[in-house]
Amino acid sequence: MTPAQTSSNPPLTRSLFSSVNITFLGTASAQPSSTRNHSALALHLGGDVWLFDCGEATQHQLQKSIVKMGRIEKIFITHTHGDHIFGLIPLLASVLNGAGGTADGVDDPRARVDMEQPPLEIYGPLGTRAYVRNGMTYSHTLLGSPYVVHELRMPSDPQTGDHTSLTRLTCELPTGRNIPQVDGAWTDIFKDGLVSVSAAPIYHSVPCVGYVVTEAPVPGKIDPKLYIPDLKRTNTPMTAMRRLQQGESVELSDGTILHGPPRRKGRKVVILGDTFDPSPIIPLAMDADLLIHEATNAHLPDIDPATKDSDTYESVEVRTKSRGHSTPQMAGAFAKRLGARRLLLNHFSARYSGDTTEEATKIMDAIGNLAAVEFGHEVECARDLMSIEVTFPSNIQ
């Protein structure tokens, strides 16, 4: 399959998304805490689920959440640091009916995988395929359903090969693509009639990716009063309203042509991995309806008791950037630069509790306010198992 193609299998039949929302499964950085798990979030597209990152214990978080594990179709990895990928192999074993084999002489149906099933698709930077293959091999894990790994190759990466000497597993489809970067981005790594995914490199301490999920134009809002009188006058079945709702034109028996409302712009969600500078993704991410940006560290004098007397806003930013991360102010400034409609902060230091106690709420409100000053709008801070709806702009009909 050539890099320009956008799917390793025939696309599944989808209907328009009844809703688009996000559930945060893990919002910690580096080390988890009792109130924040390692990084992972679930994007719900109607009834379908796509995961972004899969830190340790993600499947435990899924069991506590509203997300149905069996609905997971795709997993997008931003980078291969452990707090973003260590939960991937256990999750695959659960989702794809994995097991550790059988005793000698006992038949194991997992040794014969039906490769015609739609696979679980995994996207990530160089090393993702090797990580999964090595983990499956050396843990002796057999899967009952197939998966495939597509890698986003940086210009400095080898453009061919699997980056591992291990041979492909029985359950791994051979159609995994090595997708080259073109003009600084990976455009339409997945695309069907309803949604597309593009990606771009962002700066961290290791190769890292940000993803942009864009909904295709959707039917505009319809005012039945503009159509029903003509439909009744010509005895046209009211089922014609369905076609008009989709933006189609309907010719009536007297020659009158009714035109449905024009389609409106779909929603755009930008999900960044760890970063101290995500500027390479700007061309893809402009005018996002939702930007999810990390805010690992913050300077909170008189609010956070762990604040060092020697620290300043400038020194905390310098230290945070040196470790490949961002402060709330950096996230807010980037959201403003994009013209984003909404900013949600994620990936917090373990010292920032994710519970709802008065002290934790005070600290997280302060972190959000630091970003809001730069962004110019209210900013939300993610908590584990929090779900949010991605809405359309109120001024778009």
N, C-alpha and C positions, 0 to 999 in steps of 0.2 A: 504494500500500500504506500502511495506517495505521501509526502508530508502535507500536501495541500488538501488531502481528503480528511474529513472531520469525524469519521466514525468507523470503528472496526467491525461493526455489525449493522444490519438493517435497523433503522430507527424504530423505536417503539411508538405505537399509536398513542398520541396524547390528546387530551382535550384542553381547552383554555384553562389556565390556572384560576381556580376559585379564590385562591389566596397565595400570598408569598410571605413567609415569615421565617424567623430565625430563632433557634433555641441554643443558648450557650451551654455547652456541656462541661467546659473547663476554662477558667479565666486566669489561671496562675502563670507566672513566669518561673522558669528554672525549677524550683522546688514547689511541690504542692503543699497545701496546708489543710487543716481540718475543715475549712470553709471554701477552699478553691482547689479544683482539680487541675491537672495538666491540660494543655491547650487542645480544644476541639469545639467545633460548633456545627450545627445541623441547619442546612437551608431547606425549607419545605417549599416545594413547588407543587401546589395542590396536594395530591396524595403521595408524590414522590419525594425522596430524601437524598440530598447530597451532603456528604461530610467534608469539612475543611479542617485538616489536621486531625491527628488521632493519637494524642498523648496517652501515657500510661493510665489504665483503669477507665478508658473511655466507655467500654461496654458496661461497666458498673453504673456510670452516669446515665447511659441510655436506658438502663432498667429503671432508674429513678425518674425518668423524664416522660414527656408526652410523645417522644419520638418512637416510632415503630421500627425496630431493628430490621425486620424483614422487608421494609420499604427502601432500604439503602441501595441506590443504583450506582453511585459514583463516589469516589473519595479523592480529594485534591490535597496534596501535601505541599506546604509552602517551603519547607527545608528539612534537612535530615537530622537536626538536633534531636536528642532523645525525648525532650519534653513535648515534641510535636509528632513523634512517630512511634514511640515504644509501645503504644497500644494497638498498632495496626495488625500485627500477626495474630494476637489473641482475638481481635474482632473478626478477622477473616475466618478464623476457625469456628466462631460461633455463627456467623451469618451464612457461611457456605457449608455447614454441616461437617465440620472437621473432626478428626479423631486421630488417635495415635497408633493405628494399625491393629492387627489381630495376632493371636498366637499362631504358631506354625500349624499349617493344615486347615485353618479356618478361613473360609472365604470372606473377603471384605469388598463389598460393592463399591467402595470409594476408589478402588483400584481401576474402575472402569467408569470414567466421568463422561457424561453426555455433553460433548463439546458443542452441540447445536443449541444449547440453552443460551440465553443472553448472559454474557459474563458481567461480573462486577468489575467496573472499570476504575483504575487507579491512575492518577496523573501526579507527576512530581519531578523534581530535578534529577540530574545524574546521580545514580546510587540507589534510587528508590527500588528499581527492579532487582538489583543485586541484594539489597537488604531483605526484601520479601523472599526471594528465592533461597538465600542462605538461611534465613530464619526458619522457613518451612522445612528445608532439607535437614538441618541439624537438630531440629526438635521432632523430627520424624512425623510431621503433621501431614495427614492426607485429607484433602478437601473433596466434598461430594459434588461440588459445582465449580464451574470455571471462573477464572479471573484473568485480567489482562492489565499490563502496566505500560503506560505511555510516558516517555521521558521528555522533558523540555530541556534541550541541550543548549548550553551557553556556547558562544563562539569559540571559547578556549577549550571546550570539552571535545573528546572524540565524537565524531558525528555518526559512527556506526558501532555495532557490537552491543553486548549486554553488560560490559564492565564487570564481569565475573566469569571465572573458569567453570562454574557449575553448569551442567546442562539444564535445559528447560524442564520443568516439572510436568507431570501428566495433566494436571489441572490448570496449567498456564497456557493460554492461547498464544500461538506464534505470531499474532497480528499486532503485537505491541509496537507502536511507532516511536522512532527517535525523531522528535520534531525540532527542526532547526529554527533558530531565531532569525527573523527577517525584519530589517529596519528597526532593530532594537526591541522587538516584541514577538510574541507568539499569538497570532491572530486567529480567532475561530478554531481553537483546538477541539471544540465540540460545537456543533450547530445543528439544530433541526428547525422546524417551522415555528416553534414557540420561544426558543431561548438559545443564546449563544454564550460561549465562554472564551475569553481571551486572557492573556497573561503577559506580564513583563517582569524583568528582573528588578529587584529593589535591594538597596545596600544594607547589609548586615555583616556579621563577622564571618559568615560562610555564605556560599551561594544560596539565594533566597528569592522567592517568587511572590508576587501579588496577583490576585485573580479578579477579573471583572465579569460579572454575570449580567447579561443584558436581555431583557424580555423583548420579543419582537413587538411591533405595533399591535395594539389591541383595539377591538371595536369601541367606537365612541359612544357616549351616552345618547340614548334615543328618547325622543319625546313622542309618545304614542299619539298625542293630539294632532300632530302634524301629518299622520298617515291614516288613522282609522276612518275618518270621513270618506276619503277616496276609496279605501278598500270596501267599505260598506256600500258606497254608491255604485260600484262596479261588481258587487257580489263576489269579490275576490276573497278566497279563504284567508282567515286570520293567520294561518301558518306562514304567510308571506312575511309577517313581521320578523320571523327568525332570520330570513335572508337579509332584510333591511338592517337588523341589528348587527349583522356581520359586515355591514358596509356595502352590500351588494345593491344593484339596481333592479327594480321590478317593473315590468311593463304591464299595464292594466288593459282590460278588454277594449277600452275606448282609445287606446294609443297613448294614454298618459304614462310617463315614466317617473317613478318615484326613486329617489336616490337615498340610500342609507347614510347615516352620519359618517364623516371622515374618521379614519382610525386615529387614535391618539398614541403618543409615545409610550413605549413600555417602560417598566421600572429598571433601574440600574443599581446594582449592589457591588461595592468594591470591598474586597476582603484582603487585607494586607497581612503578610507574615511579619516576623520581627524585622525592625528596620530603624536606622538612624537617618535615612534619606531615601524616601520612596519616589523621588522625582522622575525616574525613568518611566513610571506608569502614568504620568499625567496625560499624555495624548489619548489614552484609552479611558481614563477615569473621569474626565471633565463632566461636570453637571450630574454627579452621582446623586441618586435619591438617598442612598445610605452609604456612609464610609465607616468601616470598622478598622480602627487604628490602635496600635499598641500604645500604652503609656506606663512603662515599667516603673519608673521612679519619679518622685516629685519632691520638691522642697516645700515643707509645710510648717514653718515656724509658728509657735504658739498653738498649733493644732495637733500635730503628730508628736507625741512625747519622745519618739525615737530620733527626732531631728537633732543633728549635731550642731553645736554652737559655732563650729568653724565653717559650716556650710553656708553657701549663698545660692540664689537661683542660678547664677552663672556656673558655679563650681559643680552643682548637681547636674546641670546639662552637659558640661564637659565630661564628667565621669560617666554619665549615662551613654553618651554618644561613643565614648571610647570602648564600651562593651557592646556596641552595635544596636543600641536601643533608643527610645524616645521618651521625652517628658510630655506632660499634658499640653504645655504651651506649643511644643513642636507639632503635636497632632492637630491642635486647633488652627495653627497657622496653615498647615497643609490643607485642611478641610476648606478653609477660606480660599486658598489658592485654586482649588478645584471648582469652587462654586457649588460645593456639596449642599444638599438640602438638610441633611441630618448627619450628626457625628455621634458615634458610640465608641467609648474607650474600652479597651480590653487588655489582657496580659499584664497583670499587676504583680509587683513584688509580693512575696509571701508575707511581708510584714503588714500589708493592707488587708485586713480581714474582710471576708465576703459575706458576713452575716448582717443582720438588721439591728444590732445593738445600737444604742445612742452614740457611742464613741465611733464605731465603724461607719455609721451613717454620716457623722460629722466629717470624718476624714475623706470619705468618698465624695461627698458633696463639695468639699474643698478642692479635690482633684478635678472634678467636673468643672468647677468655676474657673480654675486656672486655664483650662482649654477654652471655655466659653468667652473669656476676655479676648482671646486671639481670634476665635471663630466668629464672634458676633451674634451667636445664638445659643440657646440652652444646649447643654451637652449631658448625655447619659453615661453612666458607668455600668458595665456589665457585671452581673452576678451569676454564679453557677445555677443552671436550670431556669434562668430567666428567658422568657419568650417575648419577641416583639413582632409586630406586623409591619411589613414594608408597604407603605401606602402610595397612592398616586398624589401628585401635587393638587392642592385644592382648587387651583385656578385652571386646571386642564379638564375640559369637558369630554 
